[in-house]
Amino acid sequence: MIEIKNLKFHYKRNKTILQDINLQLQEGKITGLLGKNGVGKSTLLHLTAGLQFPIEGSITLDGQMPQKRTADVLKNLFLLSEEVPETTMTIAKFVKINSVFYPKFSHEDFKTYMSEFEVTDFAQRIDKLSFGTRKKVFIAFALACNTKYLLMDEPTNGLDIPSKASFRKILRLAMMADKLAVISTHQARDLQNILDSIVILDDTHLLLNADDWQITEKLCFGIATGLENEDDILYSEPTVAGNQIVKVNKDAVQSNLDVELLFNAAFNRKDKFKELFNIK
């Protein structure tokens, strides 16, 4: 479990990035970390990985502080940054050198994920690959490490549409009951149908922290019928089929979660969201 208590962080004293963040993230879930640009998503991942230190509060992974960078923490944690290195090593050499740091690394899994991404020539130098192909290599490597904790920052940046579909497929293949993945993105639709929980950051604080079933229990996603109470509509967006809406689910209607609509609704009616999901 990742446990974050009363977290505060700033780069400059007069510019707080994160304030009073309290989260418990459980194994067996893929959590989407959403928010506008510059809100602190990457910072929160770096703090969780122990690359930066809280000003106040704490972050623990199974009771251990990641900033101590112990071997026990590092072998169970992988952070995939948004920018990937342009190493002159071949794919095969990179895997050979770096996989030894992860006891559960699976070469078979790596080959499976790379095949799904349609990359089969491991003799290629990584710096000679396109940005999108480099992303595929490092995504496949991150998943093949089979760490308990997987942190990914904007993993779908640089991927084309088919590759994004492959990413969703292999992420689900890689996830097990004892693993926990946190994925930061500003492209909410890229994570459609794979998230088990969603965290939204806004102006240093939490705007939402809920499982997918809790969201669809409290909110309904669909096309407006014209019979809705206007106060219950949190967000509306015109489409060819009619106005797509997010509304308070007073009638216990079952609907499919739309991550992008949820994000827009959260920022359209912040106070209502905090009230619905008990965010203080």
N, C-alpha and C positions, 0 to 999 in steps of 0.2 A: 504494500500500500504506500502511496505517496501522500504524505500529510503535510499541509502547509498551514501554519498558525501565525496569525497577526503579522503577516509579512509586510514590510515596508522597504522600499528601495528607491534611491535617487542617484543620479549622476552629479547633479548640482544641488546644493542645499535649497535653492529656491524653485526647483523643478522636480517635484515628486513624480515618479513613474508608476509605482504601485503602492497602495495604501490599504492596510487592514484586509489583506487577502487571506481568506480561510477556505481551504479545500481539502477534501479527502477523496482521492482517486483510487478505485478498487481494481484488482486484477480481473482479467477476463473481459475488459472493456476497451473499446477504441473511443477516445474522447477528442472531440473537435474543439480547438482553442481559437475562437473567433474574435474579431475586433477590427476597428479602423486602423489604417496605417499609423504607426508611431505610438500606439496605445500601450505597448509593453509586452506583446506576445513573445517575441524573440527573447526579450530580457527574462521573462518568466521561465522559459526553457533553459536558458543559460544558468539561471539561479538553481534550477532543479538539477542540472548536470554538475553543479559545483564549480562552474567556471567564473561565477560572480558570487559575492557574499551579501546576504541580507543586511540592511542597516539596522532593522529591528525584526523580531520574530524569528521563525525557524522553518526549515524544510528538512524532512526526514524521509528516507526510503527504507522501509522496514525498520525504522528506529535509528538508522544510521545517517549521519550528516554528510551529504555528498561533497561539501567543500573540503572535507578531510582527504578526499581522493584516495581512499584505501583500495587495495587490490580487490577486496571482496565487493566493494561498490562498483568499481570500474569494470569488472568482468561481467557484471549483470546490467550494465547501462550502456546504451548507444545513443548519441546525439547526431542526427543528420542535419547539418546546417543548410541554409538556403543556397549559399555559394559552395561549389565543389572544387577541390584542388585540381590543378592542371599538371599533375605529376608526369614525369617522363617515363615512368614504369609502364610496362604492359599490364593488361588486366590480370593475366595469370600471375605475374610477379607481385603485383599489389596484393592479391588475395593470399599468396603464399607467405608474404612477409607479415601481413597484418592479422590474418585469421588466428595466429597462434595466441593472441591476447584474449581470445574468446573461447573458453573451453567447450561451448556447445555449438561452435561454428560447424555448419554442414555444407560440405562441398557439393553434395547431391542437391541440396536445396538451392544453392547458388546457381547451379546449372539449370535447374527447373525454372527459376525466376528469370534468368537471362534468356532462356528459350522463349518464355512467355513474352518477353520484350523484343524478341526476334534479334538478339545479339548472340552470335555463336562463335565468333572469331576472338579468342582470348589472347591472341598474339598481338593485338592492336595496342599501340601506345595510347595511353589515356589522354594525353595532351593533344593528340591528333584527332580526337573524336569531337563531334559537335556537342554543344552544351547539353542538348536533350539526351544524347546517348550517354554522356558522362553521368547525367542524373540517373539514368537507368542502371548503370554499373553500381553506383553508390547506394541506390535504393535496394538493389538486389543483395549487395554486401551487407547492408544494415539488417535486412530481414533474415539473412542466412546466419547472422551471428547468434540468433535465438536468445537474445538477452531478455531478462524479465521485464526490463524497462526500456521502451523505445520512444525516443523523442524526435519528432520530425518537423523541421521548419520549412514551410512552403515546398513540400516535396513535389507537387505537380507543376511548379513553374518550369517552363521549358519543354514540357511534354506535349505531344500532339494529342488529338482526341482519342485515337485508338490506344495510345500508350496510357492515357489516363484511365481508360477502362481496364487495361491490363494491370495497372497499379492497384485499382480497387480489388480486382480478383486475387492477386497474389498477397495483398495485405490480409484479406480474409483467410486465405490458405495458411498464412504464417501465424495467425493469432490462435492462441490456446488459452485454456482457462487460467493458467498460471502467469500469463503475460498481461502487460498493460502498455497501451500505446497512447501517446498524446501528440496530436497533429495540429500545428498552427497553420492557418491559411487565411487569405483574404478572398479566395475563390471558393465560396461556400458550396457552389453547385458541384464542384469536383469531388466532394465527399458525400454526395447524396447516396443514401441507402446503406452506408457502411458504419455510421456513427451509432454508438450505444449511449453516449451522453454528450452534452454540449455545454461549454463554458464560454461566456461572452464577457470581454473586458470593455470597460468604458470609463474614461476620465479617472484613471488610477484605481477604480473599484470594480467589483463584480456587478454585472447587469443581469446575468443568468447563470445558474449552475443546476442542471437537471438532466435526468435520464430521458431517453426518447419517449418511453411510455408515459412518463410524468408530463411531458410536453403535450402529447396528443390527448392526454386525459383532461388537461386544462384548456387546450386550444383546439380549434377546428380549422382545417385548411380545405378550401374548395372554391367553387364558383358562386358568386352572389345570386340569390334568387329574387331579391327585391323585398323580401319579407323580414329581413334582419333588423333588429334594433340597432340603430346607428351607433349607440354608445358601446355596443358589444363588438363592433368592428374595429380592430386594432390597426389594420393595414389593408389597403386596396390597391390593386394594380391592373390596368386594362390589358386584356389580351384579345386575340381573335375570337376565342370561345366565350368571352365575357369577362367581367371583372373577377380576378382572382383575389380572394380575401383570406385574412386570418382573423378569426373572431373568438370570443370567449365561448368555451364549449359548455354551455348551460344545459344542453339536452343530451349529453353523453354520446354524441355522434362519433363514430369511428372514422378516422381520416388518416391519410398518409402524410407524414412529416415532410415539409418542404423546407430545407435548410436555408435557402436564400430568402424565401418569404419570411421565415422566422426571424432572420437577422434584421430585415427591414422593419418588421413589426416591432421588434424590441427597441429600435432606435426611434421609431415613430411615437411609441407610447411607453416611455421609460418607467414612469411612475406606476402605470398599470401593471407592467411586467414585474416590477419589484414587489408589488402587492400580491399578485397571483402566485409568485414563486417564493415568497417570504424572504426576499433579499433586503437586508437592512443597510 
